[in-house]
Amino acid sequence: MSQKIMELVEKSSMKPQVEHFEIGDTVNVHCRIVEGDKERIQLFTGVVIARSGSGTREMFTVRRIVQGEGVERKFPVQSPRIAKIEVVRSAEVRRAKLYFLRDRVGKATRLVERRVENKKVETEAKAPKKLRGRAKSKAKKAAAETK
């Protein structure tokens, strides 16, 4: 009963659409900052090293290096203070939490970029498996005959 009530309360404060991003992505987080009666948007660019929680309590941690020092900041995904989240680049990761990046410095912090290819182009370029095997064996025979 109480969980249903919590879900109803949370739905009212959820954003209609949240940007999709994953751990290992380099993101630009557009934060609204209020100074007196003025409001401005400030960028925080870094690598998403962790996500936790669910619903309105979902948080993500972004890490970046500023003047040789590592700076981490946790953001609530559903916060009205976040104007938008832009994914700059995606990386292939094999962990849910990238805390190992805290110990690394310089080039060691680089992650392998994830390649997103169009599947239609990929399937058109490939020949069926039966033909590929035959083409390889024909090429080997032709190379052996020329020697």
N, C-alpha and C positions, 0 to 999 in steps of 0.2 A: 504494500500500500504506500509506504513512505517513498519507495523508489519511483513509483509512478508520479507522485506529487513533485519529486525532485526533477524528473524529466520534463514535466510541464513547465516548471519554473525556469529550467535551463533553456528550453526552446525559445522563450521570449527574448533571451539575451544573446542568442546565437546569431552569427552573421548569415545572411542568405546564401552567400557563396564564398568559400575559402579557397585560396590558391593552392594548387597541388605542388608540394615539394617533398623531397626525401632527404634522408641522412646522407651527407657527403656532398650535397648541392651547395654551390656558392650562391648566396642570395643577397639581394639588396632589400633591407627592411626599411620601409618609409614610416618613420615614427613622427607622430604629431607632438610638438612640444609647445606648451603654453607658457609664455613669459609675460606676466602682467595681464594686459587686455589683448595682447597680440598672440597669434598662433602661427607657427611655422612647421615645415616638415624637414626632418633631418634624416639622412641616410646612414644606415649602419650596415656595412658590407662585410661578409665573412662566410665561413663554412659552417653548415649546420652539423653539430657534433652529437646532438642528442634530441630525442623527443620523448615526452612522458605525459601520462594522464589521458583523459578522454573527455569528450563533451566540452563544457565551458571551462573545465580545469586543464585542458590540454596546453602544454608548454613546449617550447623548443629553445635550445641553446645555440647561440651563434658565437663563433670564436674568430678573432682576427688579431693580427700583429700590428701594434702601433708603436713606432719608435723603438723597436727591439723588444717590447714587452707584450706578452699575450694578454688580450682582453676578452673576457667572455661575458655575454649578456643573455639573460633568460627573458623570453617574451611569451605572453599568453597568445595563443593563436586567435582566440575570439575577441581580443581586446579592441575597443573602439579607438584606442590610441594608435593602433597600427593602421595606416592608410592603405598600404598594399605591400605584398611580398613578391618581388621579381626574382625569377631563377635566372642567374647569369650563365652558369654552366653546371653540368651534372657529372658526378664521378662514380666509378664503380667501387663499391665498398662491400666488405664481407662481414661487417660487424653492425650491431644495432647502436652501439655507443662508440664514438671515436675519441675516447679519452686518451688514447696513446699519442695523439697529436700534441698533447700538452708537454711531453718530454722531448719533442723534436724541434729542431731549429733549422731555419733556412730552407734549402732545397728538399730536405727530408720530409717537409710537411706537404709536399705536392701529392695529389691523388691522381690516379689514372682516369682520364676522361671517358665518360660513357658515350658510346657511339650509337646514335639512333638512325637507322637506315630505313629507307622506304622498302617495305616487304614486296611490293609489286615489282619494283625494279630488280630486286634480288632474285625473285623466282623466275623472271623472264631471262635473266642472264645465265642461270644454271640450266644445264641439260639434264635429262633424266639420268638416274644413277646407272642404269644399264649401259647407256651410251658413254657416260663419263669413263667407266672402267675400260671399255673397249678402246676408246680414244687414247687412253694412257698406254695400253698394251701395244697398240699400233705404233704409237710414237716411239716406244722403246725398241720395237722390232726394226723400225726404219733407221733409228740411230745405230743399232748394232750392225745392220747391213752396210751402212756407209763407212764403217770403220774397217 
